[in-house]
Amino acid sequence: MHALIIQNGNAYKAGLGTKWASIAKFWADPQAHPEVVDNFLSFEATKQRHLAGTSHPEAYDPESWTEEFAHLSRPGQRKIQADLLYDYRTNVAAYPTWQAWLRQHQPPTLVVWGANDPSFVAAGATAYRADLPNAEIHLLDAGHFALEEKNDEIARLILDFMARHPR
């Protein structure tokens, strides 16, 4: 592996926002918490995945969440999305393995993170320093989909990072 570029890709429990507490209840007993899936699939939650934490809502095309919601509303999607949401618990369980890999391999790493992401909070970005002390970390005034509103800035960061870490 040459290098890592991470954009709101969480690998630390510290990076899980407050909404993950209800998701953890769903993981513990999916049958008892169908409201977690209902909320995830709602139009408002779909819209907020794009807009929550953004400093520039005008940068987002409303089609992004309306098309996502249309897809999520299709027959069979509730079960698929519930299964995916339930399966995410295995990612959280694997965090220590991922962290050990980072500590062992020390790849050059660029972390670009929407600092206002309510799902994967900024502490998830800064937590990479524990395992990658030389990681380049940038917290941007953006939400989860930072590339939607900070595309040019992120592109510059990636190009500069890759210029410093040629293959």
N, C-alpha and C positions, 0 to 999 in steps of 0.2 A: 504494500500500500504506500502510496506517495504522500498523501496528506488527507486530513479531514476538513470538510466545510459543513458546519452545523447551523441550521436556521430553526430555532425553536424546537429542536429535537431533544427531548428530555431524557436524561439517564440517571436522575437523582430524585429521591423522595422529596427533597427540599424544593424541587421544582413543581410539585403538584399543588395546584391552587385549591381553594376551599371547596370547589364543586366536587373534588375527588372524594370527599368524605361520604357523600351520598352514593357515589359510584362504588365505593368500597362496601357499602351496605348491600348493594346489588350483587357484587362479587360473592359476598358471604352467603346470600340467599336470594337468587334471582327471582324465584317465584313470589317472594314476599315483597318485592320492590319493582313492580312493573312501571310505576310512575317515573322511575329513572329513565327508562327507555322512552316512555311517552314524552317526557320533557326533552330528551335528546332529539327526538324526531319532530318536535313542534316547529312551526314556522318561526316563532320568535327566537328559539334557541338556534335554529339554523342561521337566521339573520345575524344574531349576536356572535356566532363563531367568526363572522367576517368583520363585524363592526366594533365589538367590545374592545376597548383599549386603544382604538385608533384616534389619532389626533387629526386625521384628514379623511372623514367619512366620504367626502366628495370624490376621493380617489378610487372608490369602490364602485363597480358597476353593479346595480341592483340585480342584474341577471345572474350574477354569481350565486347569490343565495336563493333566488327564485328557481333557478334551474336545479340547484342542489336539493331544494325542498321538493320539487316535482319528482326528482329521482327517488328521494327517500319515501315518497308517498306511493310509489308503485307497489303493486301486489307482490308480496313475498319479502319486501325490504325490511319490514319490522323484525322478522326473524333473523335475517342476515345481519342487520345492524346490532340487534341484541347479542347475537353470537360474537360479533367483532368486539363490542363493548365488554362483554364478559371475558373474552380472550385477552384483552389488554392487561389483565391481571398478571399474565405470564411475562409481559414486558417488565412490569414493576418488580416481579420476583427475580428477573434476570439482571436488574440494575447492578448488583454486586459483581456479577460475572463480567459485564461490560466495563465496569470501573477497573477491575483487575486487568483486563486486556489493555485499557488505556495506560495504566501505570506501567505495565510491562513493556509496551511497544513505543510509548512516547511519540506518536506521530505529530508532525507539525499540524496544528489545529487552529482554524478560524471559527469562532463562535459569533454568530450574528443573531441577535435576539430582539424581538419586540418586547421592550421593557414593561409594557402595559398589558401583556397577554394574561387574561384571568385564568386560563386553563393551565398553561405551563409558565409559571411565574418567573420573574427575573432571577430569583435565587437558584433556579435550575441552570441558568447560564453561568453564574459565578461559581457554582459548585464544581464545575470542570477544573478549576484551579487546584483543587485538592489532589487530583490525579494527573493533571497536565499543567504544572507550574508555568510553562512557557506558552500556554495557549494565548492566543490573541482574542480578547473578548470585547464585543461591541454591543452595548445596550442602546437600542434605538427607540425614539419616541414613536412607538407603533404597537399594534396588537399582535395577534397570533399570525396573521397572514402579512407579515412585514414586507414581503416582496411586492404586495399590491400597492403600497404607498411609499416605499423607500427603495424602489427598484434601481434607480440610478446610483444611489449611495451604496447599496449592497453590491451592485456590479463593480463599482470602483474598489470597494474593499476586497472583493474576490480577486480582481485583476492584480491589485497591488500585492496581495498575499501570495498569489501564484507566481508573480515575478520574483518574489523573495525566496520562493521554494520551488525552483524549477526541477523538473524531473531528472 
